[in-house]
Amino acid sequence: MKVFKLTLIAATVASLASPLAAQAATEFDNFTPQVGDTTPVNPGSATPYRLPSPNFSQVTIADRATQNTLVPGSNSGNWDMITANETGTDAGRYLFMPFETGTAGVQRIDLSDSNYNTRTTTIVAPGTQGFVSGDASWWAPWGGYLTGEESWGTNSTKGRLFEVTNPTTAAANAGNFVQRTVIPRVSHEGLAFDKSNNLYFVDELNGGSIYKYTSANPLATNGNDFFSAGQTFALKVQAGGQFEGNNAAAITGLSTWEAITDANGGVLAGISALLGDGTIDGRVSADSTLVKGTGYNRPEDLEIQNLADGNQFLYFTTTDSDNDGNTANGRGRVYSYNIGSSEVKLFADSNTKDAATGLAAGSAFKNPDNLAIDAEGNIYIVEDQDGGVEDVWFALDANRDGVAESVSKWISLTTAGAESTGLYFDKFNPNKAYINVQHPADGVDRTIALTATPAAVPVPGAVWLFGSALMGFMGFSRRNKKA
């Protein structure tokens, strides 16, 4: 439950006070939890979401059909994870996202460009360097853009991590696209940096591990130096080696990081599985009997949360995990990892209370895929359900212990055949967010801007102050409707 106050500060001279806007608060967590599923009937729409508050709005800011009309063949579609240029010159001006297709690329949206037809540019052409299944999307601390391939398997040439080293300045098809070979090959989706600049990533597999790369140059000012040398580890929870499977208990408890490469990113004798091109197979290495990395059931996205005490939580989804093999009662989990204590907890699943009903979320909560975090540190969970029947959930963890007290349906997709991806909350405007609608029935991927407008606050008729030195104030509060 959220409570905030507007404080009215008066001048020393008697006057009428007026409310001051809260600067750091978000309005995205001020909503009425939704119930029931949508019926996705429209093949595509510029306003594809059912919203939970009259103070929320949505608008399409880019679409694939327009891009391919303006520059034929420039956009292969399936727009995936979103990030922005969070640091440097014009921070927050651009959005970036890869194409999750067999000929993948990367596009940039200029939020400062009011011209719909010129704001979006493909900076990595589809199929560059054989790039496929672009999924991961993260802004690096030094100012590069990272993405990776959600495609890896035996004898594959994929599973690569790339950096666009000139993301904000690249002209059309002119992004400098560099493979970072020190990172072991896996099926990439989630990426996240902690405050020490450790890079976390996952292997999206039924039995995939969670990984951490520690650079030998953590304060590097460019990707070449950051990725020049470093060690990769796999997460081992408790005794390790276990797999949560489709019908198994959540894997939680104390954990360790087990090395799968040497300190420079090279072969660790008896553990690292070396590939023909000199890179490391992260999947085989994590499964080594000397490592016993914990296998989760399709780990997908990652998110970092900063705590008031300076500690951080790493969150990750496991889309296909299940308690009993019965998907009719819900499927999938979200875990939290306390970076300070190394403890893994179950953050949310179908047994978590639905705030709208007071009962377990059950079958309504299914296949958590993407994660996002708002300006106040709240976690949002994006489902990956079939045929456009899916929701984005708000998770309430009031005491920030890494276990959600409840989940609430936040927004719901109404577009047939589509999937929501890449929810991203603007780091410079707490009431703005962006989300992609990929592979809808009409084939027109869209980027949607979501806006939350503060609800009207009653203003008192007057505030009278007495005495030249007397300061007055009045407080107003509103309670979040999620309680």
Salt bridges, closest charged atoms under 4 A:
GLU27 OE1 - ARG478 NH2 2.97
ASP29 OD1 - LYS2 NZ 3.14
ASP37 OD1 - LYS409 NZ 2.92
GLU86 OE2 - LYS427 NZ 3.60
ASP90 OD2 - ARG93 NH1 3.26
ASP110 OD2 - ARG93 NH2 2.87
GLU149 OE2 - ARG160 NH2 2.83
GLU163 OE1 - ARG180 NH2 2.78
ASP203 OD2 - ARG283 NE 2.70
GLU204 OE2 - ARG298 NH2 2.73
GLU244 OE1 - ARG333 NH1 2.83
ASP277 OD2 - ARG185 NH2 2.26
GLU300 OE2 - ARG298 NH2 2.79
ASP320 OD2 - ARG298 NH1 3.35
GLU376 OE2 - LYS2 NZ 3.28
ASP391 OD2 - LYS409 NZ 3.35
GLU419 OE1 - HIS439 NE2 2.93
